[in-house]
Amino acid sequence: MAIFLAIYTRNVLLSLFIGTIVGLFIIEGFNIEQTLVSTYGLFISLLSEAWILKTLSFIILVGAIMALIEKSGGVDGFIDYIQNQKKLVKSKRSALLLSYIIGVVIFVETSITALVAGAVGKPFCKEYNISNAKLAYVCDSTSAPISSLLVFNGYGALLLGLITTQVSTGAISGNGIDLLINSLMYNFYAIVTLVIVFISIWFDIDFKSMKNSKYNMPIIESKRTDKIASKYLMILPIVLMVLFVFIFLYITGNGNILKGSGSSSVFYTMLCILAFIFMYYIPKKVVGVKEFFTISFKGIKHLFPLAVIMLLAFAIGDVTSQLKTGEYLASYASQNIHISFIASVVFTLSAIMAFATGTSWGTFSIMIPIAAPIAVAIGIETPILFGAVISGAIFGDHCSPISDTTIVSSLAAECDVAEHVKTQLPYALLSGAITSVLFFLASLSL
């Protein structure tokens, strides 16, 4: 229901909310009164979770930070440095490669990756006739894939926790960190996606839907009257953003980055970056004190709908978990399936679940505990099934119109969500098909 409505109405908020209500209606035995009570209880429960509140706060704080950076002229200063001083951007290819490289380098958080890559790429769109959809595709296809490969971030913390739990309960044997590292070698979807994005940019190869997409971003007039702003107004906050995430992952993990809290780390990072921007911009008279707060609130207001979407995404993920959709699909797949196909099947099931719920995090949480006993039962190496779960979750999340990375990437490129999904889907399906074949071949070699 949520997927159908999201595509038909293009209203993600309405789609997620109705999907959640329908799921609770089924859970409560089609009792309307009890469904209303459960709906209230579900959202109260979600808003009582510290990590959810930190995640939602992080989203709106990102809005404030990006608004301040854009207002400072730092993005324009960086663009001027890249294009005019260093002359690194001279074509459509080099413009998109810049966003691609930024997407790969900033791997600490998917939303930050997409927003920064989009902010840097947008000024080049008009000059080189780059469509919103193409920029959104580059932002989306470098955010989650690279974050799921270089797991010094929230992804890594969650995956290590899930895998370590399976080891500690005796479901599988081995060392959690070793198993995670070995699993990343089988994260075929992320690897294939990054290669295909690069090929698409370098050789300017596009599917028909992408070729037909047009540039339609409004021209943002610069308010500077005298000189180009310093590039460091953008670079320093972004560099510190990456640095602080690692610092807080180290602190919250008691000395182990991989055990740190992703939600706490990004939340505390945003607070520190806001404080830094205040102390950096005010003395330089980039903005005044009153203007600082005015711009911040405008940025928060701009991303507040995304925070609501995230809350609803958490809600529908919880409902899907209560319905035990993951357990059903996994148990169905594990019966009477040859060992050479099981990794491809786990990949496909994870993709379906991530597509339906719009969350790779929820898919990890459901499918990792299911993949572990399946691997032991049929005698296949555990890392390949964990890799299949990771790849499938990123694939489904990549295709879903209700995914946070899909929505953030659309926002970053000022592209309609429905158009982004339609134009990105052929590339994602190609990557998914190649990945499925790779898992089949990898299973044969075991």
MIFI-923237 format. One record per residue (C-alpha): residue in one letter; z, x, y. Coordinates in steps of 0.05 Angstrom, whole numbers, padded with zeros to 5 digits, always signed. Each point is the difference from the previous one (the first is absolute). Example, Ala and Ser with C-alpha at 12.3 -4.5 7.8 and 13.67 -1.06 7.14 Angstrom:
<recs>
A+00156+00246-00090;S-00013+00027+00069;
</recs>
This chain:
<recs>
M+00000+00000+00000;A+00019+00056+00048;I-00064+00039-00014;F-00045-00062+00004;L+00031-00023+00066;A-00002+00071+00030;I-00075+00004-00013;Y-00015-00073+00019;T+00043-00008+00062;R+00006+00073+00022;N+00072-00017+00017;V+00042+00050-00039;L+00067-00028+00025;L-00016-00071-00023;S-00029+00025-00066;L+00061+00042-00019;F+00049-00054+00020;I-00035-00055-00040;G-00008+00047-00060;T+00074+00014+00002;I+00017-00075+00003;V-00047-00016-00058;G+00032+00055-00042;L+00071-00025+00015;F-00023-00072-00014;I-00021+00023-00070;I+00064+00039-00011;E+00043-00059+00020;G-00034-00047-00049;F-00041-00036+00054;N+00063-00024+00035;I-00015-00005+00075;E+00072-00001+00024;Q+00020+00060-00042;T-00063+00037+00022;L+00021-00007+00073;V+00069+00026-00016;S-00029+00059-00039;T-00048+00016+00057;Y+00058+00004+00048;G+00040+00042-00049;L-00058+00047-00014;F-00011+00018+00073;I+00075+00008+00014;S+00004+00046-00061;L-00059+00042+00023;L+00028+00007+00071;S+00066+00022-00030;E-00033+00060-00032;A+00010+00063+00042;W-00064+00033-00023;I-00041-00062+00018;L+00030-00004+00069;K-00013+00074+00011;T-00072-00008-00023;L-00012-00059+00047;S+00033+00037+00057;F-00043+00061-00015;I-00063-00042+00007;I+00017-00027+00069;L+00026+00067+00024;V-00067+00031-00019;G-00031-00051+00047;A+00043+00025+00057;I-00016+00073-00014;M-00075-00010-00006;A+00000-00042+00064;L+00036+00056+00038;I-00045+00054-00028;E-00063-00039+00020;K+00029-00015+00069;S+00016+00073+00011;G-00073+00019-00006;G+00018+00049-00056;V-00053-00029-00046;D-00053+00008+00053;G+00025+00071+00013;F-00006+00016-00073;I-00070-00031-00003;D-00021+00041+00061;Y+00027+00063-00032;I-00037-00013-00066;Q-00065-00024+00031;N-00008+00037+00066;Q+00042+00063-00005;K-00009+00017-00073;K-00063-00042-00010;L+00020-00017-00071;V-00025-00071+00003;K-00075-00004+00013;S-00023-00056-00046;K+00020-00062-00039;R+00014+00044-00060;S+00048+00047+00036;A+00034-00059+00035;L+00015-00034-00067;L+00019+00066-00032;L+00052+00010+00054;S+00034-00066-00020;Y-00009+00019-00073;I+00034+00067+00010;I+00057-00031+00040;G+00009-00052-00056;V+00006+00056-00051;V+00046+00045+00040;I+00050-00055+00020;F+00021-00022-00069;V+00073-00017+00013;E-00009-00075+00009;T-00060-00046-00010;S+00008-00041+00064;I+00009+00062+00044;T-00062+00032-00033;A-00044-00061+00014;L+00025-00011+00071;V-00009+00072+00022;A-00068+00007-00033;G-00022-00065+00033;A+00027+00020+00068;V-00038+00065-00001;G-00064-00030-00028;K-00006-00060+00046;P-00023+00038+00063;F-00060+00028-00039;C-00023-00068-00027;K-00041-00022+00060;E-00030+00068+00014;Y-00025+00010-00072;N-00011-00073-00018;I+00054-00001-00053;S+00020-00070-00022;N+00072-00024-00002;A-00008-00012-00075;K-00021+00071-00014;L+00059+00029+00038;A+00047-00049-00036;Y-00029+00022-00067;V+00013+00073+00016;C+00071-00015+00023;D+00016-00043-00061;S-00032+00047-00050;T+00039+00060+00022;S+00068-00032+00011;A+00026-00026-00067;P-00043+00046-00044;I+00024+00065+00032;S+00071-00025+00005;S-00001-00015-00075;L-00026+00070-00016;L+00045+00041+00047;V+00064-00036-00016;F+00048+00033+00050;N+00011-00070+00028;G+00026-00069-00017;Y-00050-00007-00057;G+00028+00063-00033;A+00072-00022+00008;L-00014-00068-00032;L-00042+00027-00057;L+00049+00055-00016;G+00057-00050+00000;L-00038-00047-00047;I-00020+00055-00048;T+00069+00032+00000;T+00030-00068-00016;Q-00044-00004-00062;V+00023+00069-00021;S+00074-00015+00011;T-00004-00065-00040;G-00032+00036-00058;A-00065-00039+00004;I-00038+00067+00005;S+00018+00073-00006;G-00012+00057+00049;N+00015+00020+00071;G-00012-00050+00056;I-00032+00050+00049;D-00045+00030-00054;L-00023-00068-00023;L-00016-00021+00072;I-00040+00063+00014;N-00038-00008-00066;S-00013-00073+00017;L-00032+00018+00066;M-00053+00040-00037;Y-00023-00068-00028;N-00001-00034+00068;F-00075-00006-00008;Y-00011-00057+00049;A+00029+00038+00059;I-00041+00062-00016;V-00065-00039-00010;T+00011-00041+00063;L+00011+00061+00044;V-00064+00031-00029;I-00041-00063+00012;V+00025-00007+00071;F-00020+00071+00015;I-00069-00010-00032;S-00009-00064+00040;I+00016+00036+00065;W-00038+00065-00014;F-00064-00032-00025;D+00006-00064+00041;I-00006-00042-00063;D+00023-00072+00007;F-00004-00065-00039;K-00039-00057+00032;S+00062-00036+00026;M+00023+00062+00036;K-00070+00014+00028;N-00001-00070+00030;S+00068+00008+00034;K-00002+00013+00075;Y+00042+00034+00053;N+00037-00054+00039;M+00061+00035+00029;P+00018-00013+00072;I-00007+00059+00047;I+00069+00025+00019;E-00006+00027+00070;S+00042+00060+00016;K+00049-00008+00057;R+00003+00073+00018;T-00028+00016+00068;D+00007+00074+00006;K-00003+00040-00065;I+00000-00004-00075;A+00069-00008-00029;S+00028+00055-00045;K-00018-00004-00073;Y+00072+00018-00016;L+00022-00069+00022;M-00030-00024-00066;I+00005+00063-00043;L+00075+00014+00008;P+00024-00070-00018;I-00046-00002-00061;V+00021+00070-00024;L+00073-00017+00009;M-00011-00066-00035;V-00023+00037-00062;L+00055+00052+00005;F+00056-00051+00009;V-00023-00040-00061;F+00010+00062-00043;I+00066+00016+00033;F+00028-00070-00013;L-00028-00002-00071;Y+00039+00065-00011;I+00063-00028+00032;T-00001-00068-00035;G-00018+00034-00066;N+00061+00046+00006;G-00044+00062+00000;N-00056-00028-00044;I-00060-00026+00039;L-00027-00038-00060;K+00065-00040-00005;G+00004-00018+00073;S-00003-00071+00026;G-00070-00016+00026;S+00021-00061+00041;S+00059+00036+00032;S-00040+00063+00014;V-00057-00035+00037;F+00049-00045+00038;Y+00042+00058+00025;T-00063+00039+00015;M-00026-00055+00045;L+00066-00003+00038;C-00002+00076+00010;I-00073-00001+00023;L+00015-00056+00051;A+00058+00042+00027;F-00045+00062+00003;I-00055-00038+00037;F+00052-00026+00050;M+00026+00071+00014;Y-00071+00030+00000;Y-00039-00052+00040;I+00051-00019+00053;P+00011+00070+00030;K-00075+00011+00000;K-00008-00067+00037;V-00049-00024-00052;V+00037-00067+00002;G+00061-00024+00037;V+00064-00024-00033;K-00017-00073+00013;E-00072+00010-00022;F+00024+00035-00064;F+00037-00062-00023;T-00054-00048+00024;I-00054+00037-00040;S+00047+00006-00060;F+00012-00075-00002;K-00075-00013+00006;G-00012+00046-00059;I+00055-00035-00040;K-00029-00067+00017;H-00069+00024-00023;L+00025+00019-00070;F+00052-00054-00008;P-00049-00045-00039;L-00011+00057-00048;A+00076+00004-00012;V-00001-00075-00016;I-00058+00011-00048;M+00039+00055-00034;L+00061-00045-00008;L-00044-00054-00032;A-00032+00053-00044;F+00069+00020-00025;A+00015-00073-00012;I-00062-00014-00042;G+00011+00065-00038;D+00070-00024-00017;V-00027-00067-00023;T-00052+00034-00043;S+00055+00042-00031;Q+00041-00063-00016;L-00061-00031-00033;K-00003+00063-00043;T-00075+00006+00010;G+00002+00075-00012;E+00037-00005-00066;Y-00047-00053-00025;L-00063+00038+00018;A+00026+00065-00029;S+00024-00030-00065;Y-00067-00036-00008;A-00038+00065+00011;S+00042+00042-00047;Q-00016-00044-00060;N-00060+00018-00043;I-00031+00048+00050;H-00026+00067-00025;I+00035+00061+00027;S-00064+00024+00035;F-00001-00062+00043;I+00073-00009+00016;A+00001+00045+00062;S-00060-00037+00029;V+00034-00067-00015;V+00065+00022+00033;F-00041+00023+00060;T-00035-00068+00004;L+00064-00040-00007;S+00035+00041+00054;A-00060-00011+00045;I+00002-00076-00011;M+00074-00002+00014;A-00006+00042+00064;F-00059-00042+00023;A+00038-00065-00012;T+00065+00024+00033;G-00030+00046+00053;T+00051+00054-00015;S-00007+00065-00039;W+00076+00011+00005;G+00014-00064-00037;T-00052+00017-00052;F+00032+00068-00012;S+00067-00033-00008;I-00025-00051-00051;M-00051+00041-00039;I+00034+00068-00008;P+00057-00030-00043;I-00053-00036-00040;A-00047+00059-00009;A+00055+00045-00027;P+00016-00039-00063;I-00074-00015-00011;A-00015+00076+00000;V+00056+00012-00051;A-00020-00059-00044;I-00074+00020-00007;G+00009+00075+00002;I-00037+00017+00064;E+00024+00052+00052;T+00045-00033+00051;P-00029+00034+00062;I-00070-00030-00013;L+00028-00071+00001;F+00043+00016+00061;G-00063+00027+00033;A-00036-00064-00019;V+00055-00041+00033;I-00003+00042+00064;S-00076-00003+00002;G-00002-00075-00014;A+00052-00016+00052;I-00037+00039+00054;F-00067-00032-00022;G+00027-00071+00002;D+00036+00013+00065;H-00064+00029+00029;C-00039-00064-00017;S+00053-00051+00019;P-00007-00039+00066;I+00076-00008+00003;S+00016+00074-00010;D+00039+00034+00055;T-00047+00060+00001;T-00061-00047+00004;I+00031-00036+00059;V+00024+00063+00036;S-00067+00034-00009;S-00035-00061+00028;L+00048+00001+00059;A-00010+00074+00011;A-00076-00008+00005;E+00004-00068+00035;C-00040-00030-00057;D+00007-00070-00028;V+00039+00002-00066;A-00051-00043-00037;E-00058+00045+00023;H+00039+00062-00020;V+00012-00027-00070;K-00072-00022-00008;T-00030+00066+00023;Q+00050+00045-00037;L-00002-00038-00066;P-00065+00030-00027;Y+00026+00071+00009;A+00067-00018-00032;L-00034-00034-00059;L-00044+00061-00010;S+00061+00045+00000;G+00036-00048-00046;A-00058+00000-00050;I-00004+00076-00001;T+00076+00004-00008;S-00001-00048-00060;V-00052+00044-00035;L+00041+00062+00015;F+00062-00030-00031;F-00040-00018-00062;L-00027+00071-00006;A+00070+00029+00012;S+00028-00044-00055;L-00054+00023-00049;S+00019+00073+00013;L+00073-00011-00018;
</recs>
